[in-house]
Amino acid sequence: MRLKIQKQKIHDNMDRDIIIINKDSLVLKLFRAKEFYNSLNSAFGFGGVALALLLSGYLTETFHNVGYIPGETIRAMFIALGLIFIGFTIKSVISWFKLKDTHDPIKMVFDLLID
């Protein structure tokens, strides 16, 4: 008994355009893509640190003195650092919003074709 093996044709519908780009342009586009993907992650990280510092600064009833540093100074440092980290969070979110429309993979490839 002989088995017939049927060959399946695989249809390749992929576009075969060749993209020629210089090294510096590619590095710049990849750097911006990295910045875009890291900006949202860093926004969550900075936001978490800001939330922790501000909540501990506002919700702790009394801060104990540490050596010659009064407890109220330590509380003020917690609140000030929390506000600084809110600034970092806002900067990261703004960076993400500016870059979010330009970093779709399909759009990036078509931008390479135009360059």
VMD Tcl script that draws the C-alpha trace (Angstrom):
set ca {
  {0.00 0.00 0.00}
  {1.40 3.29 -1.04}
  {0.57 6.62 0.66}
  {0.25 9.74 -1.36}
  {1.78 12.75 0.26}
  {0.29 16.00 -0.81}
  {2.46 19.04 -0.75}
  {0.82 22.09 0.70}
  {1.59 25.37 -0.89}
  {2.33 28.14 1.52}
  {1.25 31.46 0.17}
  {3.53 34.26 1.15}
  {1.64 37.52 1.01}
  {4.41 39.54 2.55}
  {5.62 42.64 0.81}
  {9.18 42.31 -0.43}
  {10.21 45.98 -0.30}
  {13.80 46.46 0.71}
  {14.47 49.23 3.17}
  {17.81 51.00 2.97}
  {18.56 53.19 5.95}
  {21.77 54.54 7.36}
  {22.97 53.39 10.74}
  {22.42 56.69 12.56}
  {18.78 57.03 11.47}
  {18.02 53.49 12.60}
  {19.73 54.06 15.94}
  {17.72 57.26 16.45}
  {14.40 55.55 15.65}
  {15.20 52.61 17.93}
  {16.29 54.97 20.71}
  {12.96 56.84 20.45}
  {11.09 53.52 20.53}
  {13.00 52.51 23.64}
  {12.25 55.88 25.24}
  {8.56 55.46 24.45}
  {8.29 52.00 25.99}
  {10.33 52.94 29.04}
  {8.41 56.16 29.70}
  {5.19 54.45 30.76}
  {7.05 51.99 32.99}
  {9.00 54.77 34.65}
  {5.79 56.77 35.15}
  {4.32 53.91 37.18}
  {7.56 53.54 39.15}
  {7.90 57.24 39.94}
  {4.19 57.46 40.74}
  {4.46 54.60 43.23}
  {7.44 56.17 44.98}
  {5.68 59.56 45.08}
  {2.54 57.99 46.52}
  {4.52 56.11 49.18}
  {6.48 59.18 50.25}
  {3.48 61.50 50.34}
  {1.26 59.05 52.20}
  {3.93 58.33 54.77}
  {4.58 62.06 55.16}
  {0.93 62.95 55.64}
  {-0.45 59.91 57.45}
  {2.30 59.35 60.01}
  {1.29 61.05 63.24}
  {4.75 61.89 64.54}
  {8.24 61.49 63.17}
  {10.93 60.81 65.73}
  {14.08 62.87 65.85}
  {17.11 61.26 64.23}
  {20.19 62.59 65.95}
  {20.17 66.35 65.54}
  {17.53 66.31 62.81}
  {14.04 67.13 64.14}
  {11.10 64.90 63.19}
  {9.27 67.72 61.42}
  {12.27 68.24 59.13}
  {12.14 64.56 58.21}
  {8.41 64.88 57.49}
  {9.10 67.91 55.28}
  {11.77 65.91 53.42}
  {9.29 63.09 52.77}
  {6.72 65.54 51.40}
  {9.29 67.43 49.31}
  {10.66 64.20 47.82}
  {7.10 63.07 47.10}
  {6.45 66.28 45.19}
  {9.71 65.90 43.26}
  {8.73 62.37 42.25}
  {5.31 63.64 41.15}
  {7.23 65.95 38.80}
  {9.16 62.97 37.39}
  {5.87 61.10 36.96}
  {4.29 63.98 35.07}
  {7.38 64.30 32.85}
  {7.25 60.58 31.99}
  {3.51 60.67 31.24}
  {3.92 63.72 28.99}
  {6.77 61.97 27.17}
  {4.57 58.90 26.67}
  {1.66 60.98 25.33}
  {3.94 62.82 22.88}
  {5.37 59.58 21.51}
  {2.36 57.23 21.62}
  {1.00 58.00 18.14}
  {4.34 57.66 16.39}
  {5.44 54.29 17.74}
  {3.09 51.85 16.13}
  {5.37 49.22 14.49}
  {3.63 49.51 11.11}
  {3.91 53.31 11.14}
  {7.59 53.11 12.05}
  {8.31 50.84 9.08}
  {6.42 53.10 6.67}
  {8.35 56.08 8.07}
  {11.53 54.21 7.20}
  {10.32 53.77 3.63}
  {9.72 57.51 3.31}
  {13.11 58.50 4.78}
}
mol new
graphics top color blue
foreach p $ca { graphics top sphere $p radius 0.5 }
foreach p [lrange $ca 0 end-1] q [lrange $ca 1 end] { graphics top cylinder $p $q radius 0.2 }
display resetview
